[in-house]
C-alpha cells in the first residue's frame, strides 16, 4: 500500500514557522467559534448535559464531600487510583463549595476548552506531517464535531483529559524529532507523567518503553536520559507512597479485580459488587467503598486466583483477548454504556444496540455498522504500521514508530487486563485514529481513481 500521500516532505519541511503560527491562530479562532456555538446549541437547544450521577457515584473518585473537606488526607489514603483526577476534583469541589451543579458546569467548561486545545494540536501535527492545508483544516474541524467529542465533554470522568494529554504528548514527540530540541522531550515526559498520575494504564513501564524508543530515534543525550529518569521517579511516587502507607507497591489496587474480568472462567467471589456486599459497604459512596483498605488483600487474592485460571486455560484467555479487541474496534468511543442526558437527541448514526442480561452481562448483537467500524479501525492500524515502515522521511518513520508502539502497548494492556469499558478507554486514542482515517480515505480515493482509469 502506498501511503506517501500523507506527506510531500519537501513542502512540509519548508513550512515557515511564522506561517504555521499565523495559520494556527486563525484555526484557533475558527475552532473556538465553532465549538462554542455547537456546544451551546447542544446544551441549551437539545438539553444534552452531563449526567450528575457520574459525579455522585463514579468508581474512579472518592466522595465529593470527602475531597472537599480533607483533600490532602483523602489523597494520602487513596490507593485505588493514581491521585491526579481526585486532586482535580478536590480543587473543583473547593472552588464550588462542593455544590454539584457548579462542579459539573466548571468541569464541562474545562472539557470544552480541552476540545479546542486537542483539535488545535491535531491541526499543528497534521501541518507538520502534510503539505495539505485543506486536509488539515477539514480533519481538525470535523474532529471537533465528532459525536465522541460531544459525548466525553459531557462525561464526568477523566477520558476527555487523557485524550487531550495523549495528543499533546504526540505533538511534543513530533517536535522533538523535527527540531532536535530537548525542551520538547521534557514536554513529552511531562505529559506522560500527567497521564500516569491520572490512569494506571500509563504505567512506568509504558513510559520507559515509549520514552526509550523516542530517545533511540532522537538521540539519547545525558540531559534527555536524566529527564526520562526523573519522569520515571515522579511516575513511581504514588507507588512509593502506597508502599509506605499500605504495604502495596502499585499506584492502583484493583488489578486483581480487573484481571478476574478477563479470566476465561469465572473467578468465584471476585467482583467489585461482591467486595462491597461482603464488606458491609453497600450504601457507601462507591468510589470511597472501593478505596477501603480491605480492597488490597482482596484484590491480591483475586489476582492470584485469576492467574491460576488463566494459566490453566491459556488458549481460551488468548482467544478471549482477541474477541475483546475485535469487539472494541467495532464500536465508536461514543457507543458506551453511560451517555449524557438526552443523548438520543444528538444528530448521529444510531448507536449500536446493547442489552444487559439478568446476570449483569453486556450483550452487543452483531450488525453491519459494527463490521464497517471494525474494518475502518483495522485499516487505520494497518496505515499506522505502513507509515512506521515506509513514511517518506526518516523523521516521520521515527514518529510513526513511536505512535505504533504507544498504540500496541495501550491496546494490548487494555485488552489483556480489562474486560468492559473498552470504548471509554480507546477514546484516549480517538484524535490519533481520526488522523489515520484520513490516510485510509486518501488511499481509498487513490485506488478508486486508478481502477476507474482501467
C-alpha positions as CSV (number, residue, x, y, z in Angstrom):
1,X,0.0,0.0,0.0
2,X,1.3,3.5,-0.8
3,X,0.8,6.0,1.9
4,X,3.1,8.7,0.7
5,X,0.1,10.9,0.1
6,X,0.2,11.9,3.8
7,X,3.3,13.9,3.2
8,X,5.2,15.7,0.5
9,X,8.2,16.1,2.6
10,X,9.9,19.0,0.7
11,X,6.9,21.2,1.2
12,X,6.2,20.2,4.7
13,X,9.8,20.6,5.8
14,X,9.8,24.1,4.2
15,X,6.7,25.3,6.1
16,X,7.8,28.5,7.7
17,X,7.5,28.8,11.4
18,X,5.8,32.2,11.2
19,X,3.3,30.9,8.7
20,X,2.4,27.9,10.8
21,X,1.8,30.2,13.8
22,X,-0.4,32.5,11.8
23,X,-2.4,29.6,10.4
24,X,-2.8,28.1,13.8
25,X,-4.1,31.4,15.3
26,X,-6.7,31.6,12.5
27,X,-7.7,27.9,13.1
28,X,-8.0,28.5,16.9
29,X,-10.4,31.4,16.3
30,X,-12.5,29.4,13.9
31,X,-12.4,26.4,16.3
32,X,-13.4,28.5,19.3
33,X,-16.4,29.9,17.4
34,X,-17.4,26.5,16.0
35,X,-17.1,24.7,19.4
36,X,-18.8,27.5,21.4
37,X,-21.8,27.7,19.0
38,X,-22.3,23.9,18.7
39,X,-21.9,23.2,22.4
40,X,-24.3,25.9,23.4
41,X,-26.7,24.6,20.8
42,X,-26.3,21.1,22.2
43,X,-26.6,22.1,25.8
44,X,-29.4,24.7,25.6
45,X,-31.2,23.6,22.4
46,X,-31.1,19.8,22.7
47,X,-30.5,19.7,26.5
48,X,-27.6,17.4,26.1
49,X,-26.0,17.7,29.5
50,X,-23.6,15.8,31.8
51,X,-25.4,13.2,33.9
52,X,-24.9,14.2,37.6
53,X,-24.9,10.6,38.6
54,X,-21.3,10.2,37.4
55,X,-20.2,12.9,39.8
56,X,-22.0,11.3,42.7
57,X,-21.4,7.6,42.1
58,X,-18.4,7.0,39.9
59,X,-15.9,4.3,40.8
60,X,-12.9,6.5,39.9
61,X,-13.1,9.1,42.6
62,X,-13.8,9.5,46.3
63,X,-16.9,11.2,47.5
64,X,-17.0,14.9,46.7
65,X,-17.6,15.8,50.3
66,X,-14.5,13.9,51.4
67,X,-12.4,15.6,48.7
68,X,-13.8,19.0,49.7
69,X,-13.4,18.6,53.5
70,X,-9.9,17.0,53.6
71,X,-8.2,16.9,50.2
72,X,-4.7,16.2,51.5
73,X,-5.9,13.4,53.8
74,X,-8.1,11.9,51.1
75,X,-5.2,11.8,48.7
76,X,-2.9,10.3,51.3
77,X,-5.3,7.5,51.9
78,X,-6.1,7.0,48.2
79,X,-4.9,3.6,46.9
80,X,-7.5,2.6,44.3
81,X,-6.4,5.1,41.7
82,X,-3.5,7.5,40.9
83,X,-4.1,10.8,42.6
84,X,-4.3,13.5,39.9
85,X,-8.0,13.1,38.9
86,X,-9.1,13.1,42.5
87,X,-6.9,16.1,43.1
88,X,-8.5,18.0,40.2
89,X,-12.0,17.1,41.5
90,X,-11.0,18.2,45.0
91,X,-9.8,21.6,43.7
92,X,-13.1,22.0,41.8
93,X,-15.1,20.9,44.9
94,X,-13.4,23.6,46.9
95,X,-14.0,26.3,44.2
96,X,-17.7,25.3,44.2
97,X,-18.2,24.6,47.9
98,X,-18.9,21.0,46.9
99,X,-22.1,22.1,45.0
100,X,-22.7,19.6,42.3
101,X,-24.3,21.9,39.7
102,X,-21.4,24.3,39.9
103,X,-18.8,21.5,39.7
104,X,-20.5,19.9,36.7
105,X,-20.6,23.3,34.9
106,X,-16.9,24.0,35.7
107,X,-15.7,20.5,34.6
108,X,-17.8,20.8,31.4
109,X,-16.2,24.2,30.6
110,X,-12.7,22.7,31.1
111,X,-13.6,19.8,28.8
112,X,-14.8,22.2,26.1
113,X,-11.6,24.2,26.3
114,X,-9.7,20.9,26.1
115,X,-11.6,20.1,22.9
116,X,-10.3,23.3,21.3
117,X,-6.8,22.6,22.6
118,X,-6.8,18.9,21.3
119,X,-8.2,19.9,17.9
120,X,-5.6,22.7,17.6
121,X,-2.8,20.2,18.5
122,X,-4.2,17.8,15.9
123,X,-4.0,20.6,13.3
124,X,-0.4,21.5,14.1
125,X,0.6,17.9,13.9
126,X,-1.0,17.4,10.6
127,X,0.6,20.5,9.2
128,X,4.0,19.2,10.3
129,X,3.2,15.9,8.5
130,X,1.4,17.0,5.4
131,X,1.5,19.8,2.8
132,X,-2.3,19.8,2.5
133,X,-3.7,22.8,4.3
134,X,-7.2,21.8,3.2
135,X,-6.9,18.3,4.6
136,X,-5.5,19.6,7.9
137,X,-8.3,22.1,8.4
138,X,-11.0,19.6,7.4
139,X,-9.8,17.0,9.8
140,X,-9.4,19.5,12.6
141,X,-12.9,21.0,12.3
142,X,-14.5,17.6,11.7
143,X,-12.8,16.2,14.8
144,X,-14.4,18.9,16.9
145,X,-17.8,17.8,15.6
146,X,-17.4,14.1,16.1
147,X,-20.1,12.6,18.4
148,X,-17.4,11.2,20.6
149,X,-16.1,14.7,21.4
150,X,-19.6,15.8,22.4
151,X,-20.1,12.6,24.4
152,X,-17.0,12.8,26.5
153,X,-17.2,16.5,27.1
154,X,-20.4,15.7,28.9
155,X,-19.0,12.7,30.8
156,X,-17.7,13.5,34.3
157,X,-14.6,11.3,34.1
158,X,-11.0,11.6,33.0
159,X,-11.4,10.2,29.5
160,X,-11.5,13.6,27.8
161,X,-8.5,14.7,29.7
162,X,-6.4,11.7,28.8
163,X,-7.3,12.1,25.1
164,X,-6.1,15.7,25.3
165,X,-2.8,14.9,27.0
166,X,-2.0,11.9,24.8
167,X,-2.5,14.2,21.8
168,X,-0.2,16.8,23.4
169,X,2.5,14.2,24.1
170,X,2.3,13.1,20.4
171,X,2.9,16.6,19.2
172,X,5.8,17.0,21.6
173,X,7.4,13.8,20.3
174,X,7.0,15.1,16.7
175,X,8.5,18.4,17.5
176,X,11.5,16.7,19.2
177,X,12.1,14.6,16.1
178,X,11.6,17.6,13.8
179,X,13.8,20.1,15.7
180,X,16.1,18.1,17.9
181,X,15.4,20.4,20.8
182,X,15.5,18.7,24.2
183,X,12.8,21.0,25.6
184,X,10.2,19.1,23.5
185,X,11.4,15.8,25.2
186,X,10.9,17.5,28.5
187,X,7.3,18.4,27.5
188,X,6.7,14.9,26.2
189,X,7.8,13.4,29.5
190,X,5.7,16.0,31.5
191,X,2.6,15.0,29.6
192,X,3.3,11.3,30.2
193,X,3.7,12.0,33.9
194,X,0.3,13.7,33.9
195,X,-1.2,10.6,32.2
196,X,0.5,8.2,34.6
197,X,-0.8,10.2,37.6
198,X,-4.4,10.0,36.2
199,X,-4.6,6.4,34.9
200,X,-2.8,3.2,35.8
201,X,-2.8,2.2,32.2
202,X,0.1,4.6,31.6
203,X,2.4,2.5,33.7
204,X,6.1,3.4,34.3
205,X,7.0,0.5,32.0
206,X,4.9,2.2,29.3
207,X,6.8,5.4,29.9
208,X,10.2,3.6,29.8
209,X,9.4,1.7,26.6
210,X,7.9,4.6,24.6
211,X,10.3,7.2,26.0
212,X,13.2,4.9,25.4
213,X,12.2,4.4,21.8
214,X,11.8,8.1,21.3
215,X,15.3,8.7,22.7
216,X,16.7,6.0,20.5
217,X,15.3,7.8,17.4
218,X,16.0,11.4,18.6
219,X,19.4,10.8,20.3
220,X,19.9,9.8,23.9
221,X,21.9,12.7,25.3
222,X,22.8,12.8,29.0
223,X,20.2,15.6,29.6
224,X,17.5,13.6,27.9
225,X,18.3,10.4,29.8
226,X,18.2,12.4,33.0
227,X,14.8,13.8,32.1
228,X,13.5,10.3,31.4
229,X,14.9,9.0,34.7
230,X,13.3,11.9,36.6
231,X,10.0,11.2,34.8
232,X,10.1,7.6,35.9
233,X,10.8,8.7,39.5
234,X,7.8,11.0,39.5
235,X,5.6,8.4,37.9
236,X,6.5,5.9,40.7
237,X,5.8,8.3,43.6
238,X,2.2,7.1,44.1
239,X,3.5,3.5,44.3
240,X,6.1,4.5,46.8
241,X,3.5,6.3,48.9
242,X,1.2,3.3,48.8
243,X,4.1,1.0,49.8
244,X,4.8,3.2,52.8
245,X,1.2,3.6,53.8
246,X,-0.4,0.3,52.8
247,X,2.5,-2.0,52.0
248,X,1.5,-2.2,48.3
249,X,3.9,-1.1,45.6
250,X,1.4,0.0,43.0
251,X,-0.5,3.1,42.0
252,X,-3.8,1.3,42.0
253,X,-5.3,-1.6,44.0
254,X,-7.8,-3.0,41.5
255,X,-5.6,-5.1,39.3
256,X,-6.9,-8.4,40.7
257,X,-10.5,-7.5,40.1
258,X,-9.7,-6.2,36.6
259,X,-7.9,-9.4,35.7
260,X,-10.7,-11.5,37.1
261,X,-12.9,-9.9,34.4
262,X,-10.8,-11.3,31.6
263,X,-10.2,-14.8,33.1
264,X,-11.6,-17.5,30.7
265,X,-13.7,-18.9,33.6
266,X,-15.5,-17.1,36.4
267,X,-13.4,-16.4,39.5
268,X,-15.7,-17.1,42.4
269,X,-16.2,-14.2,44.7
270,X,-14.2,-11.7,42.7
271,X,-16.1,-8.6,41.6
272,X,-16.5,-5.0,42.7
273,X,-20.1,-5.7,43.7
274,X,-19.1,-8.8,45.7
275,X,-16.4,-6.8,47.5
276,X,-19.0,-4.2,48.6
277,X,-21.5,-6.8,49.6
278,X,-19.1,-8.9,51.7
279,X,-17.5,-6.0,53.4
280,X,-20.7,-4.2,54.5
281,X,-20.1,-1.3,52.2
282,X,-23.5,-1.2,50.4
283,X,-24.8,2.4,50.7
284,X,-21.3,3.9,50.9
285,X,-20.2,6.1,48.1
286,X,-18.9,3.6,45.5
287,X,-15.5,5.2,44.9
288,X,-15.0,5.5,48.7
289,X,-16.1,1.9,49.3
290,X,-13.7,0.6,46.6
291,X,-10.9,2.5,48.3
292,X,-11.4,0.6,51.6
293,X,-8.0,-0.7,52.7
294,X,-9.5,-4.2,52.7
295,X,-9.6,-4.0,48.9
296,X,-5.8,-4.5,48.9
297,X,-5.6,-8.1,50.2
298,X,-9.0,-8.9,48.5
299,X,-7.6,-7.8,45.1
300,X,-4.3,-9.5,45.7
301,X,-6.1,-12.8,46.3
302,X,-8.3,-12.3,43.2
303,X,-5.2,-11.7,41.1
304,X,-3.6,-14.9,42.3
305,X,-6.7,-17.0,41.6
306,X,-7.3,-15.3,38.3
307,X,-3.8,-16.0,37.1
308,X,-4.3,-19.7,38.1
309,X,-7.4,-19.8,35.9
310,X,-5.6,-18.2,33.0
311,X,-2.6,-20.5,33.3
312,X,-4.9,-23.5,33.2
313,X,-6.7,-22.2,30.1
314,X,-4.1,-20.1,28.2
315,X,-5.7,-20.6,24.7
316,X,-9.1,-19.6,26.0
317,X,-7.6,-16.5,27.5
318,X,-5.8,-15.5,24.3
319,X,-8.9,-16.1,22.2
320,X,-10.9,-14.0,24.7
321,X,-8.4,-11.2,24.3
322,X,-8.8,-11.4,20.5
323,X,-12.6,-11.2,20.8
324,X,-12.4,-8.3,23.2
325,X,-10.1,-6.4,20.8
326,X,-12.3,-7.1,17.8
327,X,-15.4,-6.0,19.8
328,X,-13.7,-2.8,20.9
329,X,-12.6,-1.9,17.4
330,X,-16.1,-2.5,16.1
331,X,-17.5,0.3,18.3
332,X,-17.1,4.0,18.2
333,X,-16.0,5.6,21.5
334,X,-19.4,7.2,22.0
335,X,-21.1,3.8,21.8
336,X,-20.5,3.5,25.6
337,X,-22.7,2.5,28.5
338,X,-23.2,5.9,30.2
339,X,-24.5,8.5,27.7
340,X,-25.1,12.2,28.6
341,X,-28.6,13.2,29.4
342,X,-30.9,13.4,26.3
343,X,-28.1,11.8,24.1
344,X,-30.8,10.3,21.9
345,X,-31.5,13.8,20.6
346,X,-28.0,14.2,19.2
347,X,-28.0,14.1,15.3
348,X,-25.9,11.0,14.6
349,X,-26.0,7.5,13.2
350,X,-27.9,5.4,15.8
351,X,-25.7,3.8,18.4
352,X,-25.2,0.1,18.5
353,X,-28.0,-1.6,20.4
354,X,-26.9,-3.0,23.8
355,X,-28.6,-5.5,26.1
356,X,-27.9,-6.0,29.8
357,X,-28.7,-9.6,30.8
358,X,-30.1,-10.7,34.1
359,X,-26.7,-11.8,35.3
360,X,-25.2,-8.4,34.5
361,X,-23.5,-9.3,31.2
362,X,-23.4,-6.9,28.3
363,X,-24.6,-8.3,25.0
364,X,-23.8,-6.4,21.8
365,X,-25.5,-8.0,18.8
366,X,-23.6,-8.1,15.5
367,X,-24.6,-5.5,12.9
368,X,-23.5,-4.2,9.6
369,X,-22.4,-0.9,11.1
370,X,-20.1,-2.7,13.5
371,X,-18.5,-4.6,10.6
372,X,-17.7,-1.3,8.8
373,X,-16.4,0.3,12.0
374,X,-14.1,-2.7,12.6
375,X,-12.9,-2.6,9.0
376,X,-12.1,1.1,9.3
377,X,-10.2,0.8,12.5
378,X,-8.2,-2.2,11.2
379,X,-7.3,-0.2,8.1
380,X,-6.2,2.7,10.4
381,X,-3.9,0.3,12.3
382,X,-2.5,-1.1,9.0
383,X,-1.9,2.5,7.8
384,X,-0.1,3.3,11.1
385,X,2.1,0.2,10.6
386,X,2.8,1.1,7.0
387,X,3.7,4.6,7.9
388,X,6.1,3.4,10.6
389,X,7.8,1.3,7.9
390,X,7.5,3.4,4.8
391,X,6.8,7.0,5.5
392,X,8.8,9.4,3.2
393,X,11.3,10.7,5.7
394,X,13.3,9.3,8.5
395,X,11.8,11.8,10.9
396,X,8.3,10.7,10.0
397,X,9.1,7.0,10.2
398,X,10.5,7.5,13.7
399,X,7.4,9.4,14.7
400,X,5.0,6.8,13.5
401,X,7.1,4.0,15.1
402,X,6.7,5.8,18.4
403,X,3.0,6.1,17.8
404,X,2.7,2.5,16.8
405,X,4.5,1.3,19.9
406,X,2.2,3.5,22.0
407,X,-0.9,2.1,20.4
408,X,0.2,-1.5,20.7
409,X,1.1,-1.1,24.4
410,X,-2.1,0.8,25.1
411,X,-4.5,-1.6,23.3
412,X,-2.5,-4.7,24.4
413,X,-2.6,-3.8,28.1
414,X,-6.2,-2.6,28.0
415,X,-7.5,-5.8,26.5
416,X,-5.1,-8.1,28.4
417,X,-6.2,-7.0,31.9
418,X,-9.6,-5.3,31.5
419,X,-12.9,-6.6,30.1
420,X,-15.6,-3.9,29.8
421,X,-15.4,-0.2,29.1
422,X,-13.0,-0.5,26.1
423,X,-14.9,2.2,24.2
424,X,-14.1,4.7,27.0
425,X,-10.5,3.6,27.2
426,X,-10.0,3.8,23.4
427,X,-11.3,7.4,23.3
428,X,-7.8,8.4,24.5
429,X,-6.6,7.4,21.1
430,X,-9.5,9.0,19.2
431,X,-7.6,12.0,17.9
432,X,-4.8,9.8,16.6
433,X,-7.2,7.4,14.9
434,X,-9.1,10.4,13.4
435,X,-5.9,11.5,11.7
436,X,-5.3,7.9,10.5
437,X,-8.7,7.7,8.9
438,X,-7.6,10.4,6.5
439,X,-4.7,8.2,5.4
440,X,-7.2,5.4,4.8
441,X,-9.6,7.8,2.9
442,X,-6.8,9.2,0.7
443,X,-5.6,5.7,-0.1
444,X,-9.1,4.5,-0.9
445,X,-9.7,7.5,-3.2
446,X,-6.4,7.0,-5.0
447,X,-7.2,3.3,-5.6
448,X,-10.7,4.1,-6.9
449,X,-9.2,6.7,-9.3
450,X,-6.7,4.1,-10.6
451,X,-9.4,1.5,-11.0
452,X,-11.7,3.9,-12.8
453,X,-9.0,4.6,-15.4
454,X,-8.5,1.0,-16.3
